[in-house]
Amino acid sequence: MKIHIKNGHLIDPKNGIDVIKDVFIAAGKVVAIGAEPSNFKASRVIDAKGLLVFPGLVDLSVRLREPGFEYKATLESEMKAAVAGGITSLACPPDTDPPLDEPGLVEMLKHRAKSLNQAHVYPIGALTQGLKGERLTEMAELHDAGCVVFGQSDAPFINTRVMMQAMQYAATFGFSVWLRPQDVSLANSGVAHDGEVATRLGLPAIPVCAETIALSTIILMARETGARVHLCRISSAEGVSMIRAAKKDGLTITCDVAVNHIHLSEMDIGFFDSNCHLVPPLRSLSDRDALRIGLMDGTIDAICSDHTPVDEDAKLLPFGESEAGSTGLELLLSLVLKWSLEMKIPLISALAAITTEPAKILGIDVGHLSLGAIADLCIFDPNQYWNVEATVLRSQGKNTPFLGIELQGKVKYTLVNGSIVYEN
């Protein structure tokens, strides 16, 4: 299919494009920007006047819930939610049931996702068998099956020696290790930040040092092994400072933050709002502000949705007993726009955190609109407002702290491989 997108405001962070230009697509690729190529006859013309045209989003943490948790969400529902949010490439954590620790499971997930003709799915392989933190998986075989990186999700290692072995093995093959820094003994059964809100509500708390102690260990291990490490879902000001120092020392480290954590704090828990029960927990206002600054100065490389659909019954329980997580695929872009407006950051810079930078972290050639690039695009109306309601969310999970909130910006079209997969 040949598609002509005309009159749109084109933004491409990788190529530094921020101007009104036409885009021409053929055979699933970007074939021209600006002037129409010779002998080009469009089978579909999209008038994008007043709209933004930019690369499809790349999301570093999307739990698709298959296999094993279909009662929470299905691959079909979450892939539809992804493209409705302008997300064309996503990384799927390995904490499915069973975990993604065998090539057959990875191949099955890849095949199922490809058959839906929606977003590209990049599985994160399990570092240890069954995510038990004891014995390493066959990472080379998992890589051949389609895993691009390897991680433990929220599962701990049985000890630091296993972590070191995992990093050594990964470094040998050039694989990237993804870890969420949290000391499991300090976090224990905590559900909220160790601050005034947890104290007032009587909730079991998770101190900041649960993150920073684990972070210190990971940084030292990365220095020792030379492994490429990506730190998932940083939540504290101290954590940001440690990563800033590690990067300054020349360590090959990247990190991301969940979009909820650059907007919300422990204060948003209110009177036990279980939609604010997240992992890691929402921390103090000063932590939230430090995360925003860390994004601005490049310490934090990317923003992700940390999409974790939860069934309604699990969220209706008391806060401490409820299941952690929030849906985020359809909110990611609007919330990034909100952050950029509040911080007065140029949109081209803000979009880099959900396009080019996460693509670099994954090691995939997407997130840009260079000539000859795969035509994964999002066409977005920055001036359309919408209310976050359960009835409008395509994800099977309706759990988000932003329910009832009006957000700015709505996806109008999403293209994957040059085909329109979502149209509003």
Secondary structure, 3 states (H helix, E strand, C coil): CCEEEECCEEEECCCCEEEECCEEEECCEEEEECCCCCCCCCCEEEECCCCEEEECEEECCECCCCCCCCCCCCHHHHHHHHHHCCEEEEEECCCCCCCCCCHHHHHHHHHHHHHCCCCEEEEEEECEHHHCCCCECCHHHHHHHCCCEEECCCCCCCCHHHHHHHHHHHHHHCCEEEECCCCHHHHCCCCEECCHHHHHHCCCEECCHHHHHHHHHHHHHHHHHCCEEEECCCCCHHHHHHHHHHHHCCCCEEEEEEHHHHCCCHHHHCCCCHHHCCCCCCCCHHHHHHHHHHHHCCCCCEEECCECCCCHHHHCCCHHHCCCCECCCCCHHHHHHHHHHHHCCCHHHHHHCCCHHHHHHHCCCCCCCCCCCECCEEEEEEEEEEECCHHHCCCCCCCCCCCCCEEEEEEEEEEECCEEEEEC
